[in-house]
Amino acid sequence: MVDLQGQYRRLKEELDTSLGEVLSSARFVRGPEVHAFEEELASYVGTPHVVACASGTDALQLALMSLGLQPGDEVVTVPFTFVSTVEVIALLGLKPVFVDVCPDTFCMDVTQLESVLTPRTRAILPVHLFGHCVDMEPLLSFARKHGLFVVEDACQAIGAEVVFSDGTRRQAGTMGDIGCTSFFPSKNLGCYGDGGALFVRDEVLADKVRIMANHGMRERYHYECIGLNSRLDTLQAAVLRVKLRHLDEFTSIRRQTAAEYTSALDHHPAFSTPMIAPYSTHVFHQYTLKLNGISRQSLKEKLDAAGIPTAVYYPKPLHLQEAYGHLGYKSGDFPVSERLAQCVLSLPMHTELSHEQIQYIVHNLVQHI
Ligand SMILES: *Cc1c(COP(=O)(O)O)cnc(C)c1O
């Protein structure tokens, strides 16, 4: 599904130099590379402040901690996502409230927001899933109208853009109050362990997040607020500074790979290829098919036998998971998420796939249905 060894070979010289410098300096926590990376990433995504932290999950938790929400406050998100999105809401004693996703983009159906609004609603947490953006223009105007915070989960969508009706373009994670991203190794911008970051527009809020990520400490051993130990390692920052310089090139390789898959599979009735809505670009963190009227399990097994890995993101929506049973949702509440969980299949997607590998994959897909 990913080829991290191949990507390392491609960047070996740059990475080894960069990592070597950190090893010689021995400044493993809060070294100068961390701040340099924050500045470079802020300029890349187009946001005033970036605060690096220890993971995408921590970024989401820090974002919600910094907004001053009270236990029982409601945060609206989707059940068709990675667990972190919902986990952090629940961990903080807030209440996750779900709306369904759109069948074509796999992202939040923003037309459903109105129907879940209550006096306790405080924030919306849209997820830019698989590298495609949520329809942010109506979401932002809804949030503004009702005085709600917006925290974007951009863990899968670094570099993707929303195109607004006046033609302006904004990158995923830079439109809400706070945007969160992950540098987990398999993400589009991945490090060699765990890492994450928050994109923050407001300077005061950015300062608060920065303090919170370091035990709530501004002056040594003086604690302003309850915080976390959530910092990005200097070694990871060194890796990310190298990879950030290649991110545009990597995104364009992903897009070419997606275009090859789509042109080979598009006309086949058994497959629905990923859609790109007019308001979004796509950075293809995943290339996810919907299967129509064929058995996913048997296709997956046949591909596996041909040496082709595939994955199901995600096999069970969060409202039906045991851990979130206390929310009181039941089967049938989010029919689109439930249907997608049955029929999605993600193909290998990374920066090292050759034309021959892609052709081999599509050939096998068509042959085995
Ligand atoms: C990866 C991911 C996260 C969590 O990031 P970690 O760095 O693994 O903690 C959160 N949300 C989504 C949608 C993700 O894909």
The ligand as an SDF file (V2000), in Angstrom:
LIG
                    3D

 15 15  0  0  0  0  0  0  0  0999 V2000
   -3.9930    9.6270   10.6340 C   0  0  0  0  0  0  0  0  0  0  0  0
   -5.2280   10.3210   11.0440 C   0  0  0  0  0  0  0  0  0  0  0  0
   -5.3810   10.8810   12.3100 C   0  0  0  0  0  0  0  0  0  0  0  0
   -4.4100   10.6830   13.4250 C   0  0  0  0  0  0  0  0  0  0  0  0
   -3.1010   10.9610   13.1760 O   0  0  0  0  0  0  0  0  0  0  0  0
   -1.9560   10.2360   14.0610 P   0  0  0  0  0  0  0  0  0  0  0  0
   -0.7350   11.0290   13.6820 O   0  0  0  0  0  0  0  0  0  0  0  0
   -1.8870    8.8250   13.6090 O   0  0  0  0  0  0  0  0  0  0  0  0
   -2.2960   10.3880   15.4840 O   0  0  0  0  0  0  0  0  0  0  0  0
   -6.5370   11.5830   12.5680 C   0  0  0  0  0  0  0  0  0  0  0  0
   -7.5050   11.7330   11.6540 N   0  0  0  0  0  0  0  0  0  0  0  0
   -7.4030   11.1880   10.4270 C   0  0  0  0  0  0  0  0  0  0  0  0
   -8.5050   11.3850    9.4490 C   0  0  0  0  0  0  0  0  0  0  0  0
   -6.2750   10.4580   10.0820 C   0  0  0  0  0  0  0  0  0  0  0  0
   -6.1830    9.8960    8.8780 O   0  0  0  0  0  0  0  0  0  0  0  0
  1  2  1  0
  2  3  1  0
  2 14  2  0
  3  4  1  0
  3 10  2  0
  4  5  1  0
  5  6  1  0
  6  7  2  0
  6  8  1  0
  6  9  1  0
 10 11  1  0
 11 12  2  0
 12 13  1  0
 12 14  1  0
 14 15  1  0
M  END
$$$$
